[in-house]
Structure formats: C-alpha cells, structure tokens
Amino acid sequence: MNRTRVAFFDVDGTLTTSASMFRFLRYYLAATGRPPREYEEQRQLLKAMTALGCSRETTNRAYYAQLAGAPAGLVAALAGQWFAAELSTRGFYHEPALAALRRHRADGDHTVLVSGSFPAPLHLIAADLGVDEVWCSEPEVTHGRYTGRLTGPPMIGDAKADAVRGVAAERGAALDSCVSYGDHISDLPMLKTTGSAVVVGGDATLRAMARMHGWRQLPGVLPPPPALPLPHRGRPSSFRSVPDEVPESA
C-alpha cells in the first residue's frame, strides 16, 4: 500500500501573517529609488481592479507587469535583503500553520508551497522552512530582465489544483492521502482536490465548506508585523556589482 503523503500549503495569509508579495514590492520599489507614492498607487490600482470584478488571476498578472525591465539579479539580491529584514522583526510566520508544516515534516511527508507569488521570495521562504518543493507564478525573464509577463498561467485557482494533481502523480501519492492548507476562496480548487483540507482564518465561504466537508480549521492570522523600515533610496552600493544582464532564471 502506497503511504506517500504530500502536504500542500498556500503562503500569504496561510503560512505568513501578511501579504508578503506586497511587502516585498514596497521594499523593492524603495530600494530602487521609487517614491513612496508609487507603491501606494500600484496597490490602489490592484485593489480597484478587484473592486471592479477582475479575477485574482488578472490582478496577479498585473502585479508582475510592475517588474517589467527589472534585472533578475537585482530582484534576487533585494529579495534576500528583504527576507532577512522580515525575519529580524519576528511575527512573519503564522504560528498555527507553521506548527502544522513542522508536523508534516517530522512525519516524513513531502511538503510543497503552492502560491501566486514568485521564485525570488518564495525560494527563500522554502529554504528557511525546509520545504521540499515550490509551485508558483513564473515571471518571464529575457536577457536577464523581467519582461512583466508570466511564462504560464498564474498559480491561482484551478492552476493550484492542477499543480496538486501533477505533484501527487509524480510522487506516486494518492490524492486521498494528501492534504492542503489555504485561507482564500481562490484556494478552494486546491482544497477540494486533496483527500483532506485545512481552512486557515475566517473566510465565510471557506468556513462553510469546511463544515460541509468536515475539514479542519485553524485560526486566522494576527495583525501583520509593522511595516519594514525602508532601505535608502537609490540602488544600494552593495548591489552595484549586479550586472544588468544575468543568466535567465525562472
């Protein structure tokens, strides 16, 4: 009997206490010399798109359009600086979900992050937590720079369910033996794909689904940690050696 088990985790609002994608964007824009209002304008634009009924897949693509022209090497370097700053403030991870992840690792389960975020910040989180695999939105990089486009569909909604099925098949794991964790209605396709699921937080629709299907529930995140102190404007001297063109990366 195959006892292989895979545990799938959404990231923002599930494993982390904040929208790490946007905290990184704020940090990145400041570090590259953009005025604070640029972040606020971009954030409000995405909120307005949501209010007008745009899907989360559409707003996810719009997020990455903001990185058009960014050197991939610089984004990676600033992601490392941002992540170190986040960890130094404490409160970055959501403890109930973090404890669940650690239990899965202790039990020998294969652990996977499934997120609409992208490799630069996510691989740092995965390495810090000892996660085995990452599936995420993949920004296109050409000649060492982000193009502002994705190489495939955003890792949102049905794409998460497809990723779950693909990983389970590759690992030889029965979906009925797998478990997924999520906090947002867009995680529902993933939650319904695995044999068991855990709803994190107070989304009314997800909580109703949890009661209907007998899924476990974890408390929602506490208030996120305070905003990070922003780096000095302009390209930091420690990154002057980062070339404008670096080998292509996902």
SEGU-683472 format. One record per residue: residue in three letters; x, y, z of N, C-alpha, C, CB in turn. Coordinates in steps of 0.2 Angstrom, whole numbers, padded with zeros to 4 digits, always signed. Glycine has a CB too. Layout:
BEGIN
ALAXYZXYZXYZXYZ ...
***
This chain:
BEGIN
MET+0004-0006+0000+0000+0000+0000+0004+0006+0000-0005+0000+0006 ASN+0003+0011-0005+0007+0017-0005+0005+0022+0000+0006+0020-0012 ARG+0010+0023+0005+0009+0028+0010+0012+0035+0009+0011+0025+0017 THR+0014+0036+0003+0017+0043+0001+0011+0048+0003+0019+0043-0006 ARG+0013+0053+0006+0008+0059+0008+0012+0065+0006+0006+0058+0015 VAL+0008+0070+0003+0010+0076+0001+0006+0081+0005+0010+0077-0006 ALA+0009+0086+0008+0005+0092+0011+0007+0098+0007+0008+0093+0019 PHE+0001+0102+0005+0002+0107+0001+0000+0114+0005-0003+0107-0006 PHE+0004+0119+0004+0002+0125+0008+0002+0131+0004+0008+0126+0014 ASP-0003+0135+0004-0003+0142+0001+0002+0145+0006-0011+0145+0002 VAL+0003+0151+0004+0008+0155+0008+0005+0161+0011+0014+0157+0003 ASP+0004+0167+0007+0002+0173+0010-0005+0172+0014+0001+0178+0005 GLY-0005+0174+0020-0011+0173+0024-0012+0166+0027-0017+0175+0020 THR-0008+0161+0025-0008+0154+0027-0002+0153+0031-0009+0149+0021 LEU+0004+0153+0028+0010+0152+0032+0013+0158+0034+0015+0148+0027 THR+0011+0164+0031+0014+0170+0033+0008+0175+0036+0017+0174+0027 THR+0010+0180+0040+0005+0184+0043+0003+0190+0039+0007+0186+0050 SER+0006+0191+0033+0005+0196+0029+0005+0194+0022+0010+0202+0030 ALA+0003+0199+0017+0004+0198+0010+0011+0199+0008-0001+0203+0006 SER+0015+0194+0009+0022+0195+0008+0024+0198+0001+0026+0189+0009 MET+0020+0196-0004+0021+0199-0011+0021+0206-0011+0016+0196-0016 PHE+0017+0209-0007+0016+0217-0007+0021+0220-0003+0009+0219-0005 ARG+0023+0216+0003+0028+0219+0007+0035+0219+0003+0029+0215+0014 PHE+0036+0214-0001+0042+0214-0005+0042+0219-0010+0043+0207-0008 LEU+0036+0220-0013+0036+0225-0019+0037+0232-0016+0029+0225-0022 ARG+0034+0234-0010+0036+0240-0007+0043+0241-0005+0032+0241+0000 TYR+0046+0236-0003+0054+0236-0001+0058+0237-0008+0056+0230+0002 TYR+0056+0233-0013+0059+0233-0019+0059+0240-0022+0057+0228-0024 LEU+0053+0243-0023+0052+0250-0026+0056+0255-0022+0045+0252-0026 ALA+0056+0255-0015+0060+0260-0011+0068+0259-0013+0059+0259-0004 ALA+0070+0252-0013+0077+0251-0014+0079+0253-0021+0078+0244-0013 THR+0075+0254-0025+0077+0256-0032+0075+0263-0034+0074+0251-0037 GLY+0074+0267-0028+0073+0274-0029+0067+0277-0031+0078+0276-0034 ARG+0061+0272-0030+0055+0275-0032+0052+0279-0026+0050+0269-0034 PRO+0048+0284-0027+0045+0287-0022+0039+0283-0019+0042+0294-0024 PRO+0038+0284-0012+0033+0280-0009+0026+0280-0012+0032+0283-0001 ARG+0024+0286-0015+0018+0286-0018+0017+0281-0024+0016+0293-0021 GLU+0023+0279-0027+0022+0274-0032+0019+0267-0030+0029+0273-0036 TYR+0022+0265-0024+0019+0259-0021+0012+0260-0020+0023+0257-0015 GLU+0010+0265-0016+0003+0266-0015-0002+0266-0021+0002+0273-0011 GLU+0001+0270-0026-0003+0270-0032-0004+0263-0035+0000+0274-0037 GLN+0001+0259-0035+0001+0252-0038-0004+0248-0034+0008+0249-0039 ARG-0003+0249-0027-0008+0245-0023-0015+0247-0024-0006+0246-0015 GLN-0016+0253-0024-0023+0255-0025-0026+0253-0032-0024+0263-0025 LEU-0022+0253-0037-0024+0251-0044-0026+0243-0043-0018+0251-0049 LEU-0022+0239-0040-0024+0232-0040-0031+0231-0035-0019+0228-0037 LYS-0031+0235-0030-0037+0235-0026-0043+0237-0030-0037+0239-0020 ALA-0042+0242-0034-0048+0245-0039-0050+0239-0044-0046+0251-0042 MET-0045+0236-0047-0046+0231-0051-0051+0225-0048-0040+0228-0054 THR-0049+0223-0042-0053+0218-0038-0060+0221-0037-0049+0217-0031 ALA-0061+0227-0035-0067+0230-0034-0072+0230-0040-0067+0237-0031 LEU-0068+0231-0046-0072+0231-0052-0074+0224-0055-0068+0235-0057 GLY-0072+0219-0051-0073+0212-0053-0068+0208-0056-0079+0212-0057 CYS-0062+0211-0057-0057+0207-0060-0055+0201-0056-0050+0212-0061 SER-0053+0196-0060-0051+0190-0056-0045+0190-0053-0051+0184-0061 ARG-0043+0186-0048-0037+0186-0045-0031+0184-0050-0037+0181-0039 GLU-0033+0180-0055-0028+0179-0060-0026+0185-0064-0031+0173-0065 THR-0031+0189-0065-0029+0195-0069-0025+0200-0064-0036+0199-0071 THR-0027+0201-0058-0023+0205-0054-0016+0202-0052-0027+0207-0047 ASN-0015+0196-0052-0009+0193-0052-0004+0195-0058-0009+0185-0051 ARG-0007+0194-0064-0003+0196-0070-0001+0204-0069-0007+0195-0076 ALA-0006+0208-0067-0005+0215-0066+0001+0216-0061-0011+0219-0064 TYR+0001+0212-0056+0007+0213-0051+0013+0212-0055+0006+0208-0045 TYR+0014+0207-0059+0021+0206-0062+0022+0211-0067+0021+0199-0065 ALA+0017+0214-0070+0019+0219-0075+0023+0225-0072+0012+0222-0078 GLN+0022+0226-0066+0026+0231-0062+0034+0230-0062+0023+0232-0055 LEU+0035+0223-0063+0043+0222-0063+0046+0222-0070+0043+0215-0060 ALA+0042+0224-0075+0045+0224-0082+0051+0228-0082+0040+0227-0087 GLY+0057+0225-0085+0063+0229-0085+0068+0228-0080+0062+0236-0086 ALA+0065+0225-0074+0069+0224-0068+0075+0219-0069+0065+0222-0062 PRO+0081+0220-0068+0086+0215-0068+0085+0209-0063+0093+0218-0067 ALA+0085+0203-0066+0083+0197-0062+0088+0197-0056+0083+0191-0066 GLY+0094+0198-0057+0099+0198-0052+0098+0203-0046+0106+0199-0055 LEU+0096+0209-0048+0095+0214-0043+0088+0212-0039+0094+0220-0046 VAL+0083+0209-0042+0077+0207-0039+0079+0201-0034+0072+0204-0044 ALA+0083+0197-0036+0085+0191-0031+0089+0194-0025+0089+0186-0035 ALA+0094+0199-0027+0098+0201-0021+0093+0205-0016+0103+0206-0024 LEU+0089+0209-0019+0084+0213-0014+0079+0208-0011+0081+0218-0018 ALA+0078+0203-0014+0073+0198-0010+0077+0195-0004+0071+0192-0015 GLY+0083+0194-0005+0087+0191+0001+0087+0197+0006+0094+0189-0001 GLN+0088+0203+0004+0089+0208+0009+0082+0209+0013+0091+0215+0006 TRP+0077+0209+0009+0070+0210+0012+0068+0204+0016+0065+0210+0006 PHE+0070+0198+0014+0068+0192+0019+0072+0192+0025+0070+0186+0015 ALA+0078+0194+0025+0082+0195+0031+0079+0200+0036+0089+0197+0030 ALA+0077+0206+0033+0073+0211+0037+0067+0208+0040+0072+0217+0033 GLU+0063+0205+0036+0057+0202+0039+0058+0197+0044+0053+0198+0033 LEU+0063+0193+0044+0064+0188+0049+0066+0191+0056+0069+0183+0047 SER+0070+0197+0055+0073+0201+0061+0067+0204+0065+0078+0206+0058 THR+0061+0205+0062+0056+0209+0065+0052+0204+0069+0052+0212+0060 ARG+0052+0197+0068+0048+0192+0071+0041+0193+0069+0049+0192+0079 GLY+0037+0188+0069+0030+0188+0068+0028+0187+0060+0027+0195+0070 PHE+0033+0185+0056+0032+0184+0049+0028+0178+0048+0039+0184+0046 TYR+0029+0173+0051+0026+0167+0050+0019+0166+0055+0030+0161+0051 HIS+0014+0163+0052+0008+0162+0056+0009+0155+0060+0002+0161+0051 GLU+0010+0156+0066+0012+0150+0070+0008+0144+0070+0012+0152+0077 PRO+0001+0144+0070-0003+0138+0069-0001+0134+0063-0010+0139+0069 ALA-0001+0138+0057+0001+0134+0051+0008+0132+0051-0001+0139+0045 LEU+0012+0136+0054+0019+0134+0054+0020+0127+0058+0024+0140+0057 ALA+0017+0127+0064+0017+0121+0068+0014+0115+0064+0013+0122+0074 ALA+0009+0116+0060+0007+0110+0055+0012+0108+0050+0000+0113+0052 LEU+0015+0113+0047+0020+0111+0042+0026+0107+0046+0023+0118+0039 ARG+0028+0109+0052+0033+0106+0055+0031+0099+0057+0035+0109+0062 ARG+0025+0098+0059+0022+0091+0060+0023+0087+0054+0015+0091+0063 HIS+0021+0089+0048+0021+0086+0042+0028+0084+0040+0018+0090+0036 ARG+0033+0088+0041+0040+0087+0040+0042+0081+0045+0044+0093+0041 ALA+0040+0082+0051+0043+0077+0056+0040+0070+0054+0040+0079+0063 ASP+0034+0070+0051+0031+0063+0049+0033+0061+0043+0023+0064+0049 GLY+0038+0064+0040+0041+0062+0033+0037+0064+0027+0042+0055+0034 ASP+0032+0068+0028+0028+0070+0022+0032+0074+0017+0021+0073+0024 HIS+0030+0074+0011+0033+0079+0006+0029+0085+0006+0033+0075-0001 THR+0033+0091+0007+0029+0097+0008+0030+0102+0002+0032+0101+0015 VAL+0025+0105+0000+0025+0109-0006+0022+0116-0004+0022+0106-0012 LEU+0025+0121-0007+0022+0128-0007+0018+0129-0013+0027+0134-0005 VAL+0012+0131-0013+0008+0132-0019+0006+0140-0019+0002+0127-0020 SER+0008+0144-0023+0007+0151-0022+0007+0155-0028+0012+0154-0017 GLY+0003+0161-0028+0003+0166-0033+0009+0170-0033-0003+0170-0033 SER+0013+0170-0028+0020+0173-0028+0025+0170-0032+0023+0173-0020 PHE+0031+0173-0032+0036+0171-0037+0042+0168-0034+0037+0176-0042 PRO+0047+0165-0038+0053+0162-0035+0057+0166-0031+0057+0159-0041 ALA+0058+0172-0033+0063+0176-0029+0062+0176-0021+0064+0183-0031 PRO+0056+0178-0019+0055+0177-0012+0053+0170-0009+0049+0182-0010 LEU+0049+0167-0014+0047+0160-0011+0052+0155-0010+0042+0157-0016 HIS+0057+0155-0014+0063+0150-0013+0066+0152-0006+0068+0150-0019 LEU+0067+0158-0004+0070+0160+0002+0065+0157+0008+0070+0167+0003 ILE+0059+0158+0007+0054+0155+0012+0055+0147+0013+0047+0157+0011 ALA+0055+0144+0007+0055+0137+0007+0061+0134+0010+0055+0134-0001 ALA+0067+0138+0008+0073+0135+0011+0073+0136+0019+0079+0139+0008 ASP+0071+0142+0021+0071+0143+0028+0066+0138+0032+0068+0150+0030 LEU+0061+0136+0029+0056+0131+0032+0058+0124+0031+0049+0133+0030 GLY+0063+0123+0026+0064+0116+0024+0059+0112+0020+0065+0112+0030 VAL+0055+0117+0016+0050+0114+0012+0053+0111+0006+0045+0120+0009 ASP+0050+0105+0003+0053+0101-0002+0053+0104-0009+0051+0095-0002 GLU+0047+0108-0010+0046+0110-0017+0041+0116-0017+0042+0104-0021 VAL+0042+0120-0023+0038+0126-0024+0035+0126-0031+0043+0132-0023 TRP+0029+0128-0031+0025+0129-0037+0022+0136-0036+0019+0123-0038 CYS+0023+0140-0041+0021+0147-0041+0020+0150-0047+0026+0151-0037 SER+0018+0156-0048+0018+0160-0054+0025+0161-0056+0015+0167-0053 GLU+0027+0161-0062+0033+0161-0065+0034+0167-0070+0035+0154-0069 PRO+0037+0172-0067+0039+0178-0072+0043+0176-0077+0041+0184-0068 GLU+0042+0179-0083+0047+0178-0089+0053+0182-0088+0043+0179-0095 VAL+0059+0179-0089+0065+0183-0089+0068+0182-0096+0070+0180-0083 THR+0070+0188-0099+0073+0188-0105+0080+0192-0105+0069+0190-0111 HIS+0085+0189-0107+0092+0193-0107+0093+0196-0100+0092+0199-0112 GLY+0091+0192-0095+0092+0194-0088+0088+0199-0085+0099+0197-0087 ARG+0082+0200-0088+0077+0205-0086+0070+0203-0086+0078+0212-0090 TYR+0066+0204-0081+0059+0203-0081+0056+0206-0087+0056+0205-0074 THR+0051+0203-0090+0048+0206-0096+0041+0209-0093+0047+0201-0101 GLY+0039+0207-0087+0032+0209-0085+0027+0204-0087+0031+0216-0088 ARG+0029+0199-0090+0024+0194-0092+0026+0187-0088+0024+0192-0099 LEU+0021+0183-0088+0022+0176-0085+0023+0171-0090+0016+0174-0080 THR+0027+0166-0088+0028+0161-0093+0022+0156-0094+0034+0157-0091 GLY+0017+0156-0090+0011+0152-0090+0006+0155-0086+0013+0145-0087 PRO+0001+0151-0084-0005+0154-0080-0002+0156-0073-0011+0149-0080 PRO-0006+0161-0070-0004+0162-0063-0006+0156-0059-0008+0169-0061 MET-0002+0155-0053-0003+0150-0049-0009+0152-0044+0003+0148-0045 ILE-0015+0152-0047-0021+0154-0043-0026+0150-0045-0023+0162-0045 GLY-0031+0148-0041-0037+0145-0043-0036+0138-0045-0041+0149-0047 ASP-0039+0137-0051-0038+0130-0054-0031+0128-0056-0042+0130-0061 ALA-0026+0133-0057-0019+0131-0058-0016+0128-0052-0015+0137-0060 LYS-0019+0130-0046-0016+0126-0040-0018+0119-0039-0019+0130-0033 ALA-0025+0118-0041-0027+0111-0041-0023+0107-0046-0035+0111-0043 ASP-0022+0110-0052-0018+0106-0057-0011+0105-0055-0017+0110-0064 ALA-0008+0109-0051-0001+0108-0048-0002+0102-0043+0001+0114-0045 VAL-0007+0102-0039-0008+0097-0034-0008+0090-0037-0014+0098-0030 ARG-0012+0090-0042-0013+0083-0046-0006+0081-0049-0018+0084-0051 GLY-0003+0086-0052+0004+0084-0055+0009+0082-0050+0006+0090-0059 VAL+0010+0085-0044+0014+0083-0039+0013+0077-0037+0015+0089-0034 ALA+0006+0076-0035+0004+0069-0032+0006+0063-0037-0003+0069-0031 ALA+0004+0065-0044+0006+0059-0049+0013+0058-0049+0003+0061-0055 GLU+0017+0063-0049+0025+0062-0049+0027+0059-0043+0028+0069-0050 ARG+0025+0060-0037+0027+0057-0031+0024+0050-0030+0025+0061-0025 GLY+0019+0048-0034+0016+0042-0033+0011+0042-0027+0021+0036-0033 ALA+0008+0048-0026+0004+0049-0020-0003+0049-0022+0006+0055-0016 ALA-0007+0045-0018-0014+0045-0019-0017+0052-0017-0018+0039-0016 LEU-0021+0055-0021-0024+0062-0019-0028+0061-0012-0028+0065-0024 ASP-0031+0056-0011-0035+0055-0005-0030+0055+0001-0039+0048-0005 SER-0024+0053+0000-0019+0053+0006-0016+0060+0007-0014+0048+0005 CYS-0017+0065+0003-0014+0071+0003-0018+0076+0007-0012+0074-0004 VAL-0015+0082+0009-0019+0087+0012-0017+0094+0010-0018+0087+0020 SER-0021+0099+0010-0019+0106+0008-0022+0111+0013-0022+0107+0001 TYR-0018+0116+0013-0020+0122+0018-0021+0128+0014-0014+0122+0023 GLY-0026+0132+0015-0027+0138+0012-0032+0143+0016-0030+0137+0005 ASP-0031+0149+0014-0035+0154+0018-0040+0158+0013-0031+0159+0021 HIS-0040+0158+0007-0043+0162+0002-0048+0158-0002-0039+0167-0002 ILE-0053+0161-0004-0058+0157-0009-0055+0155-0015-0064+0162-0010 SER-0050+0158-0017-0046+0156-0023-0042+0149-0022-0041+0161-0026 ASP-0041+0148-0016-0038+0141-0014-0043+0135-0014-0035+0142-0007 LEU-0049+0137-0015-0054+0131-0015-0053+0126-0020-0061+0134-0016 PRO-0051+0127-0026-0050+0121-0030-0045+0117-0028-0048+0124-0037 MET-0039+0119-0025-0034+0115-0022-0037+0111-0016-0028+0120-0020 LEU-0040+0115-0011-0043+0112-0005-0048+0106-0007-0047+0117-0001 LYS-0051+0106-0013-0056+0101-0014-0053+0095-0018-0062+0104-0019 THR-0046+0096-0020-0043+0091-0024-0040+0086-0019-0037+0094-0028 THR-0038+0088-0013-0034+0083-0009-0039+0080-0004-0029+0087-0004 GLY-0037+0074-0002-0042+0070+0002-0044+0073+0009-0039+0063+0004 SER-0040+0078+0011-0042+0082+0017-0039+0089+0016-0039+0079+0024 ALA-0042+0093+0020-0040+0100+0019-0041+0104+0025-0045+0104+0013 VAL-0037+0109+0026-0037+0114+0032-0038+0121+0030-0030+0113+0036 VAL-0043+0124+0032-0045+0131+0031-0042+0135+0036-0053+0132+0031 VAL-0038+0140+0034-0035+0145+0039-0038+0151+0039-0027+0145+0037 GLY-0041+0153+0045-0044+0160+0045-0051+0160+0044-0041+0164+0040 GLY-0054+0166+0044-0061+0167+0044-0065+0168+0038-0062+0172+0049 ASP-0062+0166+0032-0066+0167+0026-0073+0163+0026-0062+0165+0020 ALA-0078+0167+0026-0085+0164+0027-0087+0158+0023-0090+0169+0027 THR-0085+0159+0016-0086+0154+0012-0082+0147+0013-0085+0156+0004 LEU-0076+0148+0014-0072+0143+0016-0074+0139+0022-0064+0145+0016 ARG-0076+0143+0027-0078+0140+0034-0084+0136+0033-0079+0146+0039 ALA-0089+0138+0028-0095+0135+0027-0093+0128+0023-0099+0139+0023 MET-0088+0128+0019-0086+0122+0015-0082+0118+0020-0081+0124+0010 ALA-0079+0120+0025-0075+0116+0030-0081+0112+0034-0071+0120+0035 ARG-0086+0116+0036-0091+0112+0040-0095+0107+0035-0096+0117+0042 MET-0096+0108+0029-0099+0104+0025-0095+0097+0023-0100+0107+0018 HIS-0088+0098+0023-0084+0093+0021-0080+0090+0027-0079+0095+0016 GLY-0081+0093+0033-0078+0090+0038-0070+0092+0038-0078+0083+0039 TRP-0068+0097+0035-0061+0099+0035-0060+0103+0042-0060+0104+0029 ARG-0053+0102+0044-0051+0105+0050-0050+0113+0048-0044+0102+0052 GLN-0050+0117+0054-0049+0124+0053-0044+0126+0058-0056+0128+0055 LEU-0040+0131+0056-0035+0134+0060-0037+0142+0061-0028+0133+0057 PRO-0035+0145+0066-0036+0152+0067-0033+0156+0062-0034+0154+0074 GLY-0036+0162+0061-0033+0166+0056-0027+0170+0059-0038+0172+0054 VAL-0024+0174+0054-0018+0177+0056-0019+0183+0061-0014+0180+0050 LEU-0014+0184+0065-0014+0190+0069-0013+0196+0065-0009+0189+0075 PRO-0013+0202+0068-0011+0208+0064-0004+0207+0061-0012+0214+0068 PRO-0003+0209+0055+0004+0208+0052+0009+0212+0056+0004+0209+0045 PRO+0015+0210+0056+0021+0214+0059+0021+0221+0056+0028+0211+0058 PRO+0023+0226+0060+0024+0233+0057+0027+0233+0050+0027+0237+0062 ALA+0026+0238+0047+0029+0239+0040+0037+0240+0041+0027+0246+0037 LEU+0041+0237+0037+0048+0237+0037+0051+0244+0036+0051+0232+0032 PRO+0056+0245+0040+0059+0252+0038+0062+0251+0031+0066+0253+0043 LEU+0061+0256+0027+0063+0256+0020+0070+0257+0019+0059+0261+0016 PRO+0073+0254+0014+0080+0255+0013+0081+0262+0010+0083+0249+0008 HIS+0087+0264+0010+0089+0271+0007+0087+0271+0000+0096+0272+0008 ARG+0084+0276-0002+0083+0277-0009+0089+0276-0014+0079+0283-0011 GLY+0088+0274-0020+0093+0273-0024+0096+0266-0024+0098+0278-0023 ARG+0099+0264-0029+0102+0257-0029+0108+0257-0024+0105+0255-0036 PRO+0107+0252-0019+0112+0252-0013+0119+0250-0016+0110+0246-0008 SER+0124+0253-0013+0131+0252-0015+0132+0244-0016+0136+0255-0011 SER+0130+0240-0011+0131+0233-0011+0129+0230-0017+0129+0230-0005 PHE+0124+0233-0021+0122+0229-0027+0124+0232-0033+0114+0230-0027 ARG+0129+0237-0033+0132+0240-0039+0135+0235-0044+0137+0245-0037 SER+0138+0229-0041+0141+0224-0045+0136+0220-0048+0146+0220-0041 VAL+0130+0220-0047+0125+0216-0050+0124+0218-0057+0118+0216-0047 PRO+0126+0214-0062+0125+0216-0069+0118+0217-0072+0129+0211-0074 ASP+0118+0221-0077+0111+0222-0080+0108+0216-0083+0111+0228-0085 GLU+0113+0212-0086+0111+0206-0089+0114+0200-0085+0113+0205-0096 VAL+0110+0195-0083+0112+0189-0079+0109+0183-0083+0110+0190-0072 PRO+0112+0177-0082+0108+0171-0085+0101+0171-0083+0112+0165-0082 GLU+0097+0169-0088+0090+0169-0087+0088+0164-0081+0087+0166-0094 SER+0083+0166-0078+0081+0161-0072+0073+0162-0072+0084+0164-0065 ALA+0070+0157-0069+0063+0157-0068+0061+0162-0063+0060+0150-0066 
***
